[in-house]
Amino acid sequence: MWKQPWGYIEGWTICGGIFITGMILQFSTGKIVPESFHFPFNLISGAVFMVFLLLFYLTSKKIKVLQWFSGYTAAITSLASLLLLVVIMGLTRQSPSSSDLSYTGGWMRTGFMQMTVSWSFILLFLYFVWVLGLVVLKRVSCFKWKDTGFILNHLGLFIALFAALLGSSDLQRVRMTTTQNSAEWRATNDRDEMVELPLAIELKSFTIDEYPPKLMLLDNKSGEALPAKQPKNVSVETCPMNAGLLDWKLEITKYLPLAATVFNRDTVNYVEYQSEGATSAVYVKARNTIDNTQKEGWVSCGNYLFPYNSLRLNDQVSLIMPTREPKHFESNVTVYAQSGETKSATVEVNKPLTVAGWKIYQTSYDEVMGKWSQKSVFELVKDPWLPVVYTGLCMMLAGAVFLFISANPVKSN
């Protein structure tokens, strides 16, 4: 061991030493706080890293033992060690990086439940990036045209990983709740702290499309939908309609998508109601296929304004309508940036709006009010290093295309 030329044993030993060093730092100083390395400290740290990387490579030309770090053995062992931690991260429940686990048990103190801010992960990540950078410098120093694909792939990976690491401290992710016809510029971060943003969002309107109402059978004693393990339902898409649900034949004779409750002395009735707060209701005639008993009446999911109403079929089961599920919802907003930029647009789920470097995502609404919600919840994300990461990914794609085009075709005999 430690005799030239170095091999895999030395490679695994170096990675193990880095991991143990990270564990010692983890237990002695706690997790890494990304906010401590925000701009310009991350930029300065990145520049220092690149200078030392270049000096190390130049020195390795004179010291043979240092050349090992730019070889495939160092690359394989560093990558395998990092991937091992990634696998552990995938198999372990991860807590938000803002959570304080310093006063919990020893397992949590190891950092495995907050892997991306643990010392072991970051040090092995830096070691892999270091080796990758040396590999790129080695190939660039003796450049040949046929090496273009290799260099693009590896340099692109180096840029993407290095930029992602440096940019993690500048990533801002906040949550904002807006009220209709009111501009809001305050948001909360992952530590529930109030922050003021350089932009304001004014909610003009909120609209939601819902799936058709569903009817289900409910066990009167347990309160569980039937069957217990795989509940079945009937979707009311047309009216009138007939359907079957377990031992019951259902006939839907009336369907009011917008309805209001009218209470009589002994009964509950529903009428059309086109104003805010309307709920959905159907009139159902149910017949049991076993004993031929019949029941009929209104069933409604209710909402914040009108009560829920079920139809009791017998002592065992009742017919209910669960709360209607959202199919699509969107917000019409106007965004005012501190820079003077103003943009009006519609924000939908998975269709963010970009203003002044911020991406605005529609995430939720006032679920109690449902379709009559006058509030929208947005997630705002700003990642100034993302274009650099994309540049690295594009280089990797270009390298793959180059390798595909320049590959020598296999000649058939």
C-alpha positions, 0 to 999 in steps of 0.5 A: 500500500502507498507504493507507486503506482497507486491503485484502487486500495489507495483510492478507497483509502483516500475517500474513506479518509475524506468521509471520516474527516467529514464525520468528525467535522459534522459532530464537532461543528454541526451541518454546513449552513449554505447561507454563510457562503452566499455571494460574493463569498461563493464566487471568491471561494470558487475562484480560489478553488480554480487557482489551487486546481490549476497550481496543483495540475502544474505541480503534478507535472513535476511530482509524479505522485500527484499525477495519480489524481488525474487518472481513471483510478482516482476518478472511479473511486471518487465517483463511486464514493459519492454515488454511495452517499447519493444512494444512502440519501435516496434510501433515507428520509431527508429533513429540510436543511433548515431543520435543527437536528443538532440536539437529536440522536446520534444517527441524525447527527451523522448528517445522513438525514440532511445529506446535501448540507453534511460535511461528508457529502460536500467534501466527497463532492468537492473531491470528485469535482477536483479530480474531474477538473484535473482530468479535464486539464490533463486532456486540454493540455494535450488537445487533439481534435478527436478529444473534443467530445470527451472534453465537452462532456467532462468540462460540461459536467464540471461546470454544471456540478461546480456551478450547482455547488456554488449557486446553492447558497444563492438559491432563494425559495419563498412562499407567498399568499396573495389576496384578490385585488391587493398587491403583496410583496412579503413572503415566508422562507423555509424557516417561516421567516417573513422576507420582503421581496423586490417585486409585488404580486397583485391577484386579479382573479382566480379560477378553478375547474373541478372534476365531476362530482362523485358518489360513494358508499360510506360505512355508518359505523367505521366512517370508511368508504366502501369497499374498505381497501379499494373504495369505489365511486360513481362519477356524475358526468351526465344527468339523468343517468343510471349506475351501480355501486356495490349492492345498490342501483342508483338513478340520478334524476337531478344534478345542480352544479351550482346549488343552495340549501333550502331547509324545510320543516322536515326535509332538505331541498336544493335549488339553483344558486348562481352566486358566490358560495354555491355548492353541488348537489344531486337527487338520487333514487337508490334501490338495493338489489338484494332486499329491493329496499328503496331510498331517495333524496339529495346528496351534496358535498357542501362547502364553507357556506352550505352543510354537507348532506348524505343519504342514509340508505340503511343502518349499515351504509350511507351515500355521500358526495366527497369534496370535488377535486380540482382539475385545473386552477390558475391565477390572473396576476400583475407583477410589479418589479422594483426595477420598474418592470410590470407584467400581467399574465396567467400563472398555472400549475407547471407553467411558471411566470418569469419576472426579474429573474424570479420564477413564480409557480402556482402551488395552492389556494384557499382550499376551504373556500374552494372554487370561490377562493379569493387567495392564491399561494405562489412559490417564488424561486430565484437561482442566478447560477442556473444559466451556468448550470444549463451551459454545462448541460448543453456542453455535455449534450454537444459532446454526446452529439460530437461523439455520436457523429465522429464514431467510426462505423463498424465495417461488416465483413 
